[in-house]
Amino acid sequence: MSAGKFYVTTPIYYVNDQPHIGHAYTTILADVLARYHRLSGAPTFFLTGADEHGQKVARAAERAGMTPQEQADTTVVRFQALWKRLGITNDDFIRTTEPRHTRVVQAILKDLHERDDIYRAEYDGWYCVPCERFYTEKDLVDGKCPEAGCGRPVERITESNYFFRMSKYQGWLVDYIRQHPAFIRPDFRRNETLGFLRKPLNDLCVSRPKKRLSWGIELPFDRDFVTYVWFDALVNYITGVGYGSDDALFRRWWPASCQLIGKDILTTHTVYWPTMLKAVNAPIPETIFAHGWWLVGRDKMSKTEGNVVDPMAFADRYGVDPFRYFLMAEMPLGQDASFTEEAFVRRYNTDLANDLGNMLSRVLKLVHSHAGGCVPAPGAEGAEEAHLREATLQAARAMRTSVEAMELDRGLASLAAALRETNRYFEKRRPWASAKAGDATALGTTLYHALEALRVVGGMLYPVMPEKMAELRAALGLPGQTSDFDDLTRWGVLAAGRRVGEPRSLFPRIEPDSRDPKLATAVKKDAMTPTPQTSPTSPTGPSASTAPTSGAAPVGVTAIAFDEFQKVQLRTAKILEAYKVEGADKLLRIVVEVGEEKRQIVAGIAKHYAPEQIVGKTIVLVYNLAPAKIRSVESNGMLLAATRGEQMRLVTLDGDLPSGAMVK
Ligand code: MSP
């Protein structure tokens, strides 16, 4: 973790609607990163806020019969209340309608206009109203909006507007991205931006005539226009830390260390934003990190589908900290993930109720019944203790590394594994038997080491579950907040003789209750309870959703429940490029397109296919497989192939479908 300062931002959210789990995810992620960096001693600044101008907000206001400002004022409090409820520790909250922001946007516009980096011109082209973006004829896909996940009809527009000379910075931007591999992450998003930059970059239209849209920041040099909402919104990241108003503050925090975004707003952040900064001569952020999307079950979350997950309802039902934990543990950073109540309950019961909560209460019970309610003094460390110590400290180190590497899910998986190890240790050492046999040394040793493991894991989980982990620490007789990370990389910190708390159930087991009316709107029912399906490929036959009974699967085949299968996301992918991997005669490095995303995978098919044979084919990809390095080459997913003996054939599609389609 960097010893220097840490400045983290989230996108600022549109106030046209209420917050959903997509918003909650990014903000919790930023909070977790901020908390880890604070614990590691780095001065930290965390900014979030609201994007209040533009057509989306103006239209929502119109529908609600309010002025846009009223719309913003009533909606912004929902976001603020949610952040409070979710324990978000942002240092500032910026609203783009605040004078501190509008002043800076106008100053930048004026400066660029004076330097002729903004000029007026006639515009004739296509416009997507929901995305508020202009497109040229060649940008369109099938005559529709090319934006990922949009695809809606576009309108022809002819009007006079102001343009930012973005094209002028194209060469610089390409070089910059190439020379700064950490600027756009994950890697495949950098490639996506570089791919976008292969085409000539257009200048950016930064105005909207008031006669079409008046809800925005007025151009300082032409009162008939307001500022394009993205040009206005992106500036928040610097106005929030004193750009143009407090130089010392600005120098202290800018450039941002990590700007979190969703994959759909990649171009605005990796093309518009750096060129704008370059034009005003401000440093470029260290990292723009694009995460994937939460799907609900296997579907895109959308209002029309009625499957929008309400984070407030979820947190009310299951608690804030388990919700935070689930979101962080379930989504491999950068990839899409599936949100279902069942997956939540499964993870909660396994990781939290069983391996953590139950372990804690078992240890505390024994401490109370056989060690006078105080941390017992351990005897000499045996092989089992050494193993537990090593496994736990190793997991703590992995968690620290995972924060730096933006692989939180992996770090959390290591901590969960350390807890399983603690449970195994406990079962093996059988402290209750030591107590019965009157072996106080063995008893004390086991309890001490289990308590230490809980202290380390609990401390490392603190940024993810601050309230619950403060309770855990209190139960261990420690102050609420972990003082620093160093204690978490050492063993033997708990002082013998210190009083522990009463045994308590930190995470009571839960059952999913899809009948809860609040949650029924929070998560669409069929995403929680799979309907029985008949599938010719299902080993369990007619009802794949029922728990597999013995004998349901052919001998030697492990039957899996439908919800386990549901975890595997299969998607169609189009092979764009394929290469041999040097020094590995079985491997091909393959670049595939999955919807709007480009990915690299490594597949062991080189003995059966030459690279040129497979380019252009549409294959089936295991989309949510954790990334791995194969012979030092990054592989992001796995293709499906059928094999028998020496034969191998790729699984392809029986007809045309765009890449990125779900295979179910
Ligand atoms: N206002 C712009 C951002 C301006 S930043 C200078 C905006 N706002 S938004 O409210 O529409 O979306 C904010 C974020 O939510 C985006 O990062 C987007 O990727 C994210 N998400 C929207 N739906 C999502 C999921 N289903 N899952 C995860 N994140 C998703 O865009």
Residues whose N, C-alpha, C, O or C-beta is under 5 A from the ligand:
A	BS01	MSP	P11 I12 Y13 Y14 G22 H23 D51 A233 L234 I261 G262 K263 D264 I265 G292 W293 W294 M301
